[in-house]
């Protein structure tokens, strides 16, 4: 129960933060390295909590754990390295694109795993529809591919991109917290 509540609270905080980032792209771009570090760290911790919930339910993917660890480690590295903070603006589109692709693939795989687990059960189980993580996952993969293919456009609209990813991560976290 406590993990579900924490998951829902973190999801709400991610949605609020994501909307703020998306509506102020110039402010976000000027403080991008530090904001990126904090977002990655929070998203990594939130994804780790989600992975733990999924593991308890028997449907945890190693890809979800990889995505959570990658997010958290990158966040810490950016926070502690001033040199990396200065250089980060040139690689942000690739970092964000790769992370969004990994998180999206993880969501897609979790959705299909959830579907196969439900079909294997002898009784109908209520909970999150298996298609929801698949839909969010596909959207995240598409956003990640666009970010990698068009890095200059991504850099220009970086605040909106970061905001969208954070909102999607928050919605995903809330949905897993509510139905776990």
Buried (B, 14 or more C-beta within 10 A) or exposed (E): EEBBEBBBBBBBBBBEBBBBBBEBBEEBBEEBBEBBBBBBBBBBBBBBBBBBBBEEBEBBBEBBBBBBBBBBEBBBBBBEBEEBBEEBBEEBBBBBBBBBBBBBBBBBBBBBBBBEBBEEEEEEEEEBBBEBBBEBBBBBBEBBBBBBEBBEEBBBBBBBBBBBBBBBBBBBBBBBBEBB
